[in-house]
Amino acid sequence: MSARPLLNRRLAGMGTTIFAEMSALAVATGSINLGQGFPDTDGPREVAEAAARAVLNGQGNQYPPGPGIPELRHAIAEHQQRFYGLTYDPDTEVLVTAGATEALAAALLALLEPGDEVVAFEPFYDSYAACIAMAGATRVPLTLRAPSFRPDLDELRALITPRTRLLLINTPHNPTGLVLTPEELAAIAKLAVEHDLLVITDEVYEHLVFSGGHHPIAALPGMRERTVSISSAGKTFSFTGWKVGWVSASPALVSAVRTAKQYLTYVSAGPFQYAVAEALRLPDSYFEGFRADMLRKRDLLSDGLAAAGFAVFEPHGTYFITTDITPLGEKDGIEFCRSLPERCGVVAIPNAVFYDNAEAGQSLVRFTFCKRDDVLGEAVARLRQL
């Protein structure tokens, strides 16, 4: 065996993701899994039928084009224009990826050099830390604090140094449910322009904003040419296993991301790309109904968690609820989540794993509400036994 380390030291200590650990625990104990964010029902039948039709018609069963099939790239460009008034060339400014996770990885690997700094909201989705590390860059957290989880923009300004290369923005934000206001986005955009920074924005929950709406930072003055906008089909259409995501950006940025992406998966999800192209063209009633249904589920779980004794921080977006376990007489979210399946048959995710500053999230626990009503009701009944 080679004497070289089996694991790059930049990734040492990351180990198995918390999602894998907690989902395995859910299976082992037969618990209700309110930890990992995947629905327990499929998305629109017409979209599933489009995927089946593509397979049977031989569409995408062999390698699709590297940038993604033209039908999907055009549908993505139409979606950006339809909802946000953003115009992208489907041939040079749109790239299809294996979910948003690959889009993030390819963008960070393409745009960062060793020694660069990345300012990101903390808590952050775990793949952010891994991808920044793989690029040899340094993550610089801007901590979002309960109860509002609003970013301190003065602190953000203070974190920017000559080594800062890009800002990594997630709105709607997982796990807190924060949705950046137009005023906050404008202030962040001003900093990016002032310091000539790139911006990567993770917008996978763009259609799950419960008040107001989603406002892409790329639409602001001076931002389109410096922003890589990332989204995916999994969260909006409830087909998370298909792993179809995309990048929208200027030709130069898309070209850079594509260069890295071609050495990751090269291509993926051929038939599903045809189905997602149809999904993106669903009528407004679908998107409005999807949001209304998730809002109702949010309120169902939020009320139940409060009744069970948790302090609940109501999310403005996503399909996650962050809670504080302190009112239950608990302090350690990691130990709480590891013991919860045996105690009452429910799985949740400890927010502390999303922080560099673990103390800031020590007593916070995340639950997902993208489940059937009866599952949420049963989970709440079990949690009330604590």
DOGUVO-464601 format. One record per residue (C-alpha): residue in one letter; x, y, z. Coordinates in Angstrom, 2 decimals, padded with zeros to 5 digits. Layout:
+--------+---------+---------+---------+
| residu |      px |      py |      pz |
+--------+---------+---------+---------+
|      a |       X |       Y |       Z |
...
+--------+---------+---------+---------+
END
This chain:
+--------+---------+---------+---------+
| residu |      px |      py |      pz |
+--------+---------+---------+---------+
|      m |  000.00 |  000.00 |  000.00 |
|      s |  001.20 |  003.50 | -000.79 |
|      a |  002.73 |  005.48 |  002.04 |
|      r |  000.60 |  008.45 |  001.02 |
|      p | -002.22 |  009.30 |  003.46 |
|      l | -005.47 |  007.48 |  002.71 |
|      l | -007.43 |  010.66 |  003.36 |
|      n | -006.41 |  014.14 |  002.36 |
|      r | -005.62 |  016.04 |  005.53 |
|      r | -007.97 |  018.84 |  004.45 |
|      l | -010.86 |  016.36 |  004.79 |
|      a | -009.60 |  014.63 |  007.92 |
|      g | -012.17 |  014.57 |  010.70 |
|      m | -015.19 |  015.01 |  008.44 |
|      g | -015.98 |  011.30 |  008.30 |
|      t | -019.52 |  010.10 |  007.59 |
|      t | -022.10 |  012.85 |  007.15 |
|      i | -024.61 |  013.41 |  009.93 |
|      f | -027.36 |  012.64 |  007.42 |
|      a | -026.00 |  009.16 |  006.77 |
|      e | -025.56 |  008.52 |  010.49 |
|      m | -029.04 |  009.65 |  011.50 |
|      s | -030.81 |  008.02 |  008.56 |
|      a | -029.10 |  004.72 |  009.40 |
|      l | -030.24 |  005.17 |  012.98 |
|      a | -033.80 |  005.74 |  011.78 |
|      v | -033.73 |  002.46 |  009.85 |
|      a | -032.12 |  000.52 |  012.70 |
|      t | -034.70 |  001.70 |  015.24 |
|      g | -037.75 |  001.92 |  012.98 |
|      s | -038.05 |  005.61 |  013.84 |
|      i | -039.83 |  008.39 |  011.98 |
|      n | -037.13 |  010.24 |  010.05 |
|      l | -037.62 |  013.99 |  010.39 |
|      g | -033.88 |  014.47 |  009.95 |
|      q | -032.87 |  014.16 |  006.30 |
|      g | -034.80 |  016.46 |  003.98 |
|      f | -036.47 |  014.17 |  001.50 |
|      p | -040.24 |  013.88 |  000.96 |
|      d | -042.06 |  010.62 |  001.65 |
|      t | -044.32 |  011.06 | -001.39 |
|      d | -043.37 |  011.53 | -005.04 |
|      g | -043.88 |  014.70 | -007.02 |
|      p | -046.36 |  015.37 | -009.84 |
|      r | -047.45 |  012.27 | -011.71 |
|      e | -047.15 |  014.00 | -015.07 |
|      v | -043.48 |  014.66 | -014.37 |
|      a | -042.88 |  011.01 | -013.41 |
|      e | -044.67 |  009.95 | -016.59 |
|      a | -042.42 |  012.26 | -018.61 |
|      a | -039.38 |  010.46 | -017.17 |
|      a | -040.84 |  007.04 | -017.96 |
|      r | -041.71 |  008.18 | -021.47 |
|      a | -038.15 |  009.43 | -022.01 |
|      v | -036.71 |  006.07 | -020.96 |
|      l | -039.06 |  004.12 | -023.21 |
|      n | -038.44 |  006.46 | -026.13 |
|      g | -034.68 |  006.15 | -025.78 |
|      q | -034.20 |  009.79 | -024.74 |
|      g | -031.18 |  010.18 | -022.50 |
|      n | -030.47 |  006.48 | -022.03 |
|      q | -027.01 |  007.07 | -023.44 |
|      y | -024.67 |  009.92 | -022.51 |
|      p | -026.48 |  013.24 | -022.85 |
|      p | -024.54 |  016.36 | -023.92 |
|      g | -022.02 |  017.54 | -021.33 |
|      p | -023.73 |  020.88 | -020.64 |
|      g | -027.14 |  019.17 | -020.39 |
|      i | -029.82 |  018.49 | -023.00 |
|      p | -030.93 |  021.59 | -024.94 |
|      e | -034.56 |  021.10 | -023.86 |
|      l | -033.64 |  021.45 | -020.19 |
|      r | -031.21 |  024.31 | -020.67 |
|      h | -033.91 |  026.25 | -022.51 |
|      a | -036.44 |  025.42 | -019.78 |
|      i | -034.04 |  026.68 | -017.10 |
|      a | -033.50 |  029.94 | -018.99 |
|      e | -037.27 |  030.34 | -019.40 |
|      h | -037.76 |  029.69 | -015.68 |
|      q | -035.27 |  032.42 | -014.74 |
|      q | -037.03 |  034.88 | -017.05 |
|      r | -040.54 |  033.84 | -015.98 |
|      f | -040.04 |  034.15 | -012.24 |
|      y | -037.26 |  036.74 | -011.87 |
|      g | -036.91 |  038.63 | -015.14 |
|      l | -033.35 |  037.33 | -015.56 |
|      t | -032.20 |  036.63 | -019.10 |
|      y | -029.68 |  033.83 | -019.70 |
|      d | -028.46 |  032.33 | -022.95 |
|      p | -029.31 |  028.61 | -022.69 |
|      d | -026.30 |  027.68 | -024.83 |
|      t | -023.57 |  029.63 | -023.01 |
|      e | -024.97 |  030.65 | -019.62 |
|      v | -026.71 |  027.51 | -018.32 |
|      l | -025.10 |  024.25 | -017.17 |
|      v | -026.92 |  021.12 | -015.98 |
|      t | -025.32 |  019.26 | -013.07 |
|      a | -025.83 |  016.18 | -010.90 |
|      g | -027.93 |  018.05 | -008.38 |
|      a | -027.05 |  021.29 | -006.65 |
|      t | -024.36 |  019.50 | -004.64 |
|      e | -022.26 |  018.87 | -007.74 |
|      a | -022.93 |  022.40 | -008.96 |
|      l | -021.56 |  023.75 | -005.68 |
|      a | -018.56 |  021.43 | -005.78 |
|      a | -017.71 |  022.27 | -009.38 |
|      a | -018.12 |  026.00 | -008.79 |
|      l | -015.93 |  026.04 | -005.69 |
|      l | -013.26 |  023.84 | -007.26 |
|      a | -013.24 |  025.97 | -010.41 |
|      l | -013.22 |  029.41 | -008.83 |
|      l | -011.00 |  028.97 | -005.75 |
|      e | -007.24 |  028.74 | -005.41 |
|      p | -005.36 |  027.40 | -002.36 |
|      g | -005.20 |  030.12 |  000.26 |
|      d | -008.37 |  031.92 | -000.84 |
|      e | -011.01 |  032.73 |  001.77 |
|      v | -014.74 |  032.09 |  001.45 |
|      v | -017.22 |  033.90 |  003.66 |
|      a | -020.31 |  031.76 |  004.26 |
|      f | -023.30 |  031.92 |  006.56 |
|      e | -022.95 |  029.66 |  009.58 |
|      p | -024.65 |  027.23 |  010.15 |
|      f | -023.86 |  025.93 |  006.67 |
|      y | -024.85 |  022.82 |  004.75 |
|      d | -022.12 |  020.25 |  005.34 |
|      s | -021.00 |  019.93 |  001.72 |
|      y | -019.92 |  023.60 |  001.74 |
|      a | -017.17 |  022.88 |  004.25 |
|      a | -016.01 |  019.77 |  002.38 |
|      c | -015.89 |  021.45 | -001.02 |
|      i | -014.07 |  024.53 |  000.26 |
|      a | -011.55 |  022.22 |  001.92 |
|      m | -011.06 |  020.20 | -001.28 |
|      a | -010.32 |  023.44 | -003.12 |
|      g | -007.61 |  024.25 | -000.57 |
|      a | -009.42 |  027.40 |  000.52 |
|      t | -010.43 |  028.58 |  003.98 |
|      r | -014.01 |  029.05 |  005.11 |
|      v | -014.75 |  032.15 |  007.16 |
|      p | -018.09 |  031.82 |  008.96 |
|      l | -020.57 |  034.62 |  009.50 |
|      t | -022.62 |  033.24 |  012.38 |
|      l | -026.40 |  033.56 |  012.21 |
|      r | -027.74 |  033.66 |  015.75 |
|      a | -031.11 |  032.77 |  017.23 |
|      p | -033.82 |  033.87 |  017.46 |
|      s | -033.88 |  035.86 |  014.20 |
|      f | -030.82 |  034.35 |  012.47 |
|      r | -030.41 |  037.61 |  010.55 |
|      p | -026.89 |  038.33 |  009.23 |
|      d | -024.87 |  041.07 |  010.91 |
|      l | -023.81 |  043.06 |  007.86 |
|      d | -021.24 |  045.08 |  009.79 |
|      e | -019.63 |  041.82 |  010.85 |
|      l | -019.72 |  040.63 |  007.24 |
|      r | -017.84 |  043.72 |  006.14 |
|      a | -015.25 |  043.16 |  008.87 |
|      l | -014.67 |  039.55 |  007.75 |
|      i | -013.61 |  040.55 |  004.24 |
|      t | -009.84 |  040.63 |  003.79 |
|      p | -007.50 |  040.89 |  000.79 |
|      r | -007.60 |  037.07 |  000.65 |
|      t | -011.39 |  036.89 |  000.36 |
|      r | -012.26 |  035.45 | -003.04 |
|      l | -016.00 |  034.85 | -002.84 |
|      l | -019.16 |  034.99 | -000.77 |
|      l | -021.21 |  031.80 | -000.47 |
|      i | -024.85 |  032.75 |  000.07 |
|      n | -027.76 |  030.40 |  000.80 |
|      t | -031.26 |  031.87 |  000.69 |
|      p | -033.71 |  030.48 |  001.63 |
|      h | -031.26 |  029.20 |  004.21 |
|      n | -030.84 |  025.62 |  005.36 |
|      p | -031.09 |  024.91 |  008.30 |
|      t | -032.44 |  028.12 |  009.84 |
|      g | -035.19 |  028.99 |  007.35 |
|      l | -033.83 |  032.53 |  006.99 |
|      v | -034.86 |  034.37 |  003.82 |
|      l | -032.70 |  037.38 |  003.00 |
|      t | -034.61 |  040.62 |  002.52 |
|      p | -034.10 |  042.81 | -000.56 |
|      e | -032.32 |  045.30 |  001.69 |
|      e | -029.91 |  042.65 |  003.01 |
|      l | -029.25 |  041.37 | -000.50 |
|      a | -028.55 |  044.91 | -001.70 |
|      a | -026.05 |  045.46 |  001.11 |
|      i | -024.30 |  042.15 |  000.35 |
|      a | -024.22 |  043.00 | -003.36 |
|      k | -022.68 |  046.39 | -002.59 |
|      l | -019.88 |  044.69 | -000.62 |
|      a | -019.29 |  042.20 | -003.44 |
|      v | -018.94 |  044.98 | -006.00 |
|      e | -016.84 |  047.16 | -003.71 |
|      h | -014.36 |  044.37 | -003.03 |
|      d | -014.62 |  042.74 | -006.48 |
|      l | -015.80 |  039.42 | -005.04 |
|      l | -017.44 |  036.48 | -006.73 |
|      v | -020.73 |  035.24 | -005.29 |
|      i | -022.06 |  031.69 | -005.31 |
|      t | -025.70 |  031.56 | -004.32 |
|      d | -027.50 |  028.35 | -003.37 |
|      e | -031.18 |  028.85 | -004.19 |
|      v | -032.55 |  025.29 | -004.10 |
|      y | -035.48 |  026.33 | -001.89 |
|      e | -036.40 |  029.26 | -004.15 |
|      h | -040.03 |  028.13 | -004.44 |
|      l | -040.42 |  027.62 | -000.69 |
|      v | -040.63 |  031.19 |  000.60 |
|      f | -043.64 |  031.58 |  002.88 |
|      s | -043.98 |  035.36 |  002.93 |
|      g | -042.90 |  037.81 |  000.30 |
|      g | -040.87 |  036.09 | -002.38 |
|      h | -037.46 |  034.93 | -003.50 |
|      h | -035.13 |  037.66 | -004.76 |
|      p | -032.03 |  036.47 | -006.66 |
|      i | -028.94 |  038.52 | -005.92 |
|      a | -027.94 |  038.14 | -009.59 |
|      a | -030.72 |  040.59 | -010.49 |
|      l | -029.05 |  043.45 | -008.59 |
|      p | -026.77 |  046.04 | -010.24 |
|      g | -023.25 |  044.81 | -010.84 |
|      m | -024.06 |  041.24 | -009.77 |
|      r | -024.96 |  039.26 | -012.86 |
|      e | -021.37 |  039.05 | -014.14 |
|      r | -019.97 |  037.98 | -010.74 |
|      t | -022.70 |  035.58 | -009.53 |
|      v | -023.05 |  031.83 | -009.98 |
|      s | -026.69 |  031.00 | -009.26 |
|      i | -027.40 |  027.38 | -008.33 |
|      s | -030.68 |  025.53 | -007.99 |
|      s | -032.15 |  022.08 | -008.57 |
|      a | -035.33 |  020.14 | -009.26 |
|      g | -035.24 |  017.88 | -006.21 |
|      k | -036.69 |  020.25 | -003.62 |
|      t | -039.27 |  021.94 | -005.86 |
|      f | -040.67 |  018.82 | -007.53 |
|      s | -040.09 |  016.19 | -004.79 |
|      f | -037.88 |  013.93 | -006.89 |
|      t | -034.71 |  014.21 | -004.82 |
|      g | -033.28 |  010.93 | -006.14 |
|      w | -033.09 |  012.19 | -009.69 |
|      k | -030.24 |  014.61 | -008.85 |
|      v | -030.83 |  017.23 | -011.51 |
|      g | -029.39 |  020.64 | -010.74 |
|      w | -028.12 |  023.61 | -012.66 |
|      v | -025.90 |  026.67 | -012.80 |
|      s | -026.88 |  030.03 | -014.29 |
|      a | -024.06 |  032.55 | -014.79 |
|      s | -022.09 |  034.57 | -017.33 |
|      p | -020.35 |  032.64 | -020.12 |
|      a | -016.93 |  032.96 | -018.47 |
|      l | -018.17 |  031.63 | -015.12 |
|      v | -020.18 |  028.81 | -016.69 |
|      s | -017.15 |  027.81 | -018.75 |
|      a | -015.01 |  027.64 | -015.62 |
|      v | -017.58 |  025.60 | -013.70 |
|      r | -018.08 |  023.26 | -016.68 |
|      t | -014.32 |  022.64 | -016.84 |
|      a | -014.38 |  021.29 | -013.27 |
|      k | -017.75 |  019.55 | -013.63 |
|      q | -016.61 |  017.45 | -016.62 |
|      y | -014.12 |  015.68 | -014.35 |
|      l | -016.69 |  014.97 | -011.65 |
|      t | -019.68 |  013.19 | -013.22 |
|      y | -019.30 |  014.45 | -016.79 |
|      v | -023.02 |  013.76 | -017.36 |
|      s | -025.91 |  012.26 | -015.40 |
|      a | -029.67 |  011.69 | -015.17 |
|      g | -030.28 |  011.62 | -018.95 |
|      p | -033.99 |  010.69 | -019.07 |
|      f | -034.74 |  012.74 | -015.96 |
|      q | -033.45 |  015.85 | -017.69 |
|      y | -036.32 |  015.61 | -020.17 |
|      a | -038.79 |  015.25 | -017.33 |
|      v | -037.41 |  018.24 | -015.42 |
|      a | -037.67 |  020.35 | -018.58 |
|      e | -041.42 |  019.65 | -018.51 |
|      a | -041.61 |  020.22 | -014.75 |
|      l | -040.12 |  023.71 | -015.00 |
|      r | -042.91 |  024.64 | -017.41 |
|      l | -045.73 |  023.60 | -015.06 |
|      p | -048.37 |  026.31 | -014.53 |
|      d | -048.14 |  028.83 | -011.71 |
|      s | -050.85 |  026.89 | -009.88 |
|      y | -048.40 |  024.05 | -009.25 |
|      f | -045.78 |  026.29 | -007.61 |
|      e | -048.42 |  028.15 | -005.59 |
|      g | -050.02 |  024.90 | -004.43 |
|      f | -046.66 |  023.39 | -003.52 |
|      r | -045.77 |  026.38 | -001.37 |
|      a | -049.21 |  026.48 |  000.29 |
|      d | -049.03 |  022.78 |  001.12 |
|      m | -045.60 |  023.12 |  002.70 |
|      l | -046.73 |  026.18 |  004.66 |
|      r | -049.58 |  024.15 |  006.11 |
|      k | -047.16 |  021.35 |  007.03 |
|      r | -044.81 |  023.88 |  008.59 |
|      d | -047.55 |  025.15 |  010.85 |
|      l | -048.64 |  021.60 |  011.73 |
|      l | -045.16 |  020.58 |  012.87 |
|      s | -044.32 |  023.96 |  014.40 |
|      d | -047.43 |  023.91 |  016.60 |
|      g | -046.75 |  020.31 |  017.59 |
|      l | -043.12 |  020.96 |  018.53 |
|      a | -044.13 |  023.96 |  020.62 |
|      a | -046.77 |  021.86 |  022.39 |
|      a | -044.09 |  019.22 |  023.07 |
|      g | -041.98 |  021.83 |  024.89 |
|      f | -039.46 |  022.89 |  022.26 |
|      a | -038.64 |  026.55 |  021.62 |
|      v | -039.53 |  026.92 |  017.95 |
|      f | -037.95 |  029.41 |  015.54 |
|      e | -040.50 |  029.76 |  012.75 |
|      p | -038.81 |  029.46 |  009.35 |
|      h | -039.60 |  031.92 |  006.55 |
|      g | -038.47 |  029.43 |  003.90 |
|      t | -037.22 |  025.86 |  003.19 |
|      y | -038.91 |  022.82 |  004.72 |
|      f | -036.95 |  022.76 |  007.98 |
|      i | -037.70 |  024.01 |  011.47 |
|      t | -034.92 |  024.87 |  013.91 |
|      t | -035.76 |  024.39 |  017.60 |
|      d | -034.02 |  024.90 |  020.93 |
|      i | -034.06 |  021.97 |  023.37 |
|      t | -033.14 |  024.06 |  026.41 |
|      p | -036.78 |  024.31 |  027.62 |
|      l | -036.79 |  020.48 |  027.76 |
|      g | -033.93 |  020.55 |  030.23 |
|      e | -031.45 |  019.49 |  027.53 |
|      k | -028.24 |  021.22 |  026.46 |
|      d | -026.39 |  019.01 |  023.98 |
|      g | -028.16 |  018.70 |  020.63 |
|      i | -025.86 |  015.95 |  019.35 |
|      e | -026.46 |  013.69 |  022.33 |
|      f | -030.15 |  014.57 |  022.30 |
|      c | -030.51 |  013.53 |  018.64 |
|      r | -028.56 |  010.32 |  019.13 |
|      s | -030.79 |  009.32 |  022.03 |
|      l | -034.08 |  010.52 |  020.54 |
|      p | -034.84 |  007.40 |  018.44 |
|      e | -034.62 |  005.12 |  021.49 |
|      r | -036.52 |  007.57 |  023.67 |
|      c | -039.50 |  008.19 |  021.40 |
|      g | -038.89 |  006.83 |  017.89 |
|      v | -038.13 |  010.11 |  016.07 |
|      v | -034.96 |  011.20 |  014.25 |
|      a | -033.79 |  014.82 |  013.99 |
|      i | -030.52 |  016.55 |  013.07 |
|      p | -028.33 |  018.47 |  015.56 |
|      n | -027.52 |  021.92 |  014.21 |
|      a | -024.13 |  021.94 |  015.92 |
|      v | -022.67 |  019.86 |  013.06 |
|      f | -023.32 |  022.78 |  010.70 |
|      y | -021.17 |  025.19 |  012.74 |
|      d | -017.45 |  025.79 |  013.09 |
|      n | -018.40 |  027.56 |  016.31 |
|      a | -020.29 |  024.56 |  017.71 |
|      e | -021.31 |  026.41 |  020.86 |
|      a | -023.53 |  028.71 |  018.81 |
|      g | -025.65 |  025.73 |  017.77 |
|      q | -025.10 |  023.43 |  020.73 |
|      s | -028.73 |  023.30 |  021.87 |
|      l | -030.36 |  023.66 |  018.44 |
|      v | -032.06 |  020.79 |  016.63 |
|      r | -033.52 |  020.68 |  013.12 |
|      f | -036.68 |  018.88 |  012.02 |
|      t | -038.07 |  018.57 |  008.49 |
|      f | -041.76 |  018.86 |  007.63 |
|      c | -041.71 |  017.56 |  004.02 |
|      k | -043.61 |  014.45 |  005.14 |
|      r | -047.20 |  013.24 |  005.02 |
|      d | -049.62 |  014.77 |  007.51 |
|      d | -050.16 |  011.46 |  009.30 |
|      v | -046.40 |  011.00 |  009.71 |
|      l | -046.01 |  014.51 |  011.14 |
|      g | -048.95 |  013.90 |  013.47 |
|      e | -047.49 |  010.64 |  014.74 |
|      a | -044.06 |  012.23 |  015.21 |
|      v | -045.57 |  015.03 |  017.27 |
|      a | -047.47 |  012.54 |  019.41 |
|      r | -044.23 |  010.66 |  020.10 |
|      l | -042.29 |  013.83 |  020.89 |
|      r | -044.90 |  014.81 |  023.45 |
|      q | -043.81 |  011.75 |  025.45 |
|      l | -040.41 |  013.32 |  026.17 |
+--------+---------+---------+---------+
END
